Amino acid sequence: MKITGFIWLEDIVEKLDRKHRVQPYELSELFERHPCPAYFWPM
């Protein structure tokens, strides 16, 4: 599976900021620079 983008739900964006101080663009950049094989992520 190849991930080509993200759908950012407002509630999730707010939680990322509130709990983790992370913005959506930061996560997008991370996944672009460090793609991870699908088997690495728990299903």
C-alpha positions as CSV (number, residue, x, y, z in Angstrom):
1,M,0.0,0.0,0.0
2,K,1.3,3.4,-0.9
3,I,0.0,6.4,1.1
4,T,-0.2,9.5,-1.1
5,G,-1.9,11.9,1.3
6,F,-3.8,12.4,4.5
7,I,-7.3,13.6,5.4
8,W,-7.0,15.7,8.5
9,L,-10.1,15.7,10.6
10,E,-10.5,18.9,12.7
11,D,-10.8,17.0,16.0
12,I,-7.6,15.1,15.3
13,V,-5.7,18.2,14.3
14,E,-6.8,19.9,17.6
15,K,-5.7,16.8,19.6
16,L,-2.3,16.7,17.9
17,D,-1.8,20.3,18.8
18,R,-3.2,20.1,22.3
19,K,-1.6,16.9,23.5
20,H,1.5,16.7,21.3
21,R,2.2,20.2,20.0
22,V,2.5,18.8,16.5
23,Q,1.0,20.4,13.3
24,P,-0.2,18.3,10.4
25,Y,2.5,19.7,8.0
26,E,5.1,18.3,10.5
27,L,3.7,14.8,10.3
28,S,3.4,15.0,6.5
29,E,7.0,16.0,6.2
30,L,8.0,13.2,8.5
31,F,6.2,10.6,6.4
32,E,7.7,12.0,3.2
33,R,11.2,11.9,4.5
34,H,11.0,8.6,6.4
35,P,8.5,6.2,4.7
36,C,7.9,3.2,6.8
37,P,7.0,-0.3,5.4
38,A,3.4,-1.3,6.1
39,Y,4.5,-4.3,8.3
40,F,6.1,-1.9,10.8
41,W,2.8,-0.4,11.8
42,P,0.5,-2.6,14.0
43,M,-2.8,-3.5,12.4
